C-alpha cells in the first residue's frame, strides 16, 4: 500500500479523536505500512551501528513480505539505508521507501505517530483481509477501479502493478495520527538522553510529509510502546510506566486514563502493575503483554520463582485474571516464557558504544530486558525476536507457542540481540500504519 501526500495536512488542537469518531485499531488488524528509523546513534548502536544495521535490515525484509516499509534515515545513514532498499528490488516484496528525516535515535514505536482509524456508522473502517481480497480481485480484473472513500466521499484509485496492489487517495482522511509529547522516557527525572528535540518532532514531521492529519496531544507525555489496543475499546498499559514521575506527574491515574480514552477512542484501560525486569522505559507494556486478538492476550512469563521477573509477571497475571475488557469479556491469558538464560551485556559489546554527556550508560553484566512478547504483527506474519546461543531452545519454544496461537500467520524469527543491546526490540523499532476501508459496494 502506498501513502499519498495530502494537500494540506493539519494539526488538530480543538477536538480530540474520540469526539471525532477515531480510535486505535489492534495491531493484529490490516496495515497499509510500517514505519522504521535506520540506526545511527553511537550510544545505542555499537561499532558504528554495523550489527544493528544487519538486524534492522532483517526486520525490514521480514515485514516487507506483506506490507510497505517506510524507513527514515539521517544524512549519516541514508546511503546505507538506500543501498539496502535497492538490494531488495529483485525480491518479491512490498516497497521499502527510504526518506531523509533526522531523529535522535531509532525507536519508531515511541516517536512515530500513533495512528487511528475512523468509525463510520459504528463500523470499523480498518481494512480487513476479506474486503481487501475483493478489492484486489477487482484490480486484477479491471486493471483500474474507483472505490468510494466512506470518510470523505471522494474516490480512491486502485491499481495493480509489479509490487502488488496499491491504493491511492488525495487525502488520508480515514487515518489520523496522534502527536504525543516525547521526553526520552522520563525527561530530567530518569530520561535516557538529554537531547530529544528531533525525536519529539518526528511524529508531526512524518504526518506532514505523507499527508496525515494529526491530533496534538501535547503536553501529555506518552510513547507508543506504553500502549496496546484491542481495537474494540480496551487498552493495555503498565502502572510502572504511565504513573512514573518523569512523564505526567501532575495528573492522577484517573486523569491519565481519561486522556488515553480521549486520544485513542477507548472505553476501558487495563492497568498491569509491572512490566519486564530491568526495562529502562519504566516497563513498557509492549515488552510484557500484547493482544493477539480481542479478548485474548499473551503475557511474558517464567516459572522460576527465584527470577525477579516471576513476581512481576505473577502480579500482572493475577490482575488480568480478575478483569474484563470493554465488551465485558473475561480475558484469555496465554503465557510466553522469557529466555531461560538471562541476556546480559558483555565487555566486548560495551567497548563498541560511544556515549554522550547526559546519556544513560550500560555496564558489563547488566541484564537486558529480553522478552519474546516484543514482536511485530505484520499483515501475514509474527516477526519475533530470537536471542540464539544458550537460548536457542527458548527461541524454538517461543516460536512454537506463537505458531500454535497464530496459525494464520507465518512465524519469522529474527536474531535480535543486536537490537536488544540498544535498549529495546523488534516491536520498539516498528510502528504500524493501519489500512483504511474500501467497500466494493460503493464502486
Order of alpha helices (4+ residues) and beta strands (2+ residues): beta-alpha-beta-beta-alpha-beta-alpha-beta-alpha-beta-beta-alpha-beta-beta-beta-beta-alpha-alpha-beta-beta-beta-alpha-alpha-beta-beta-beta-alpha-beta-alpha-beta-beta-alpha-beta-alpha-beta
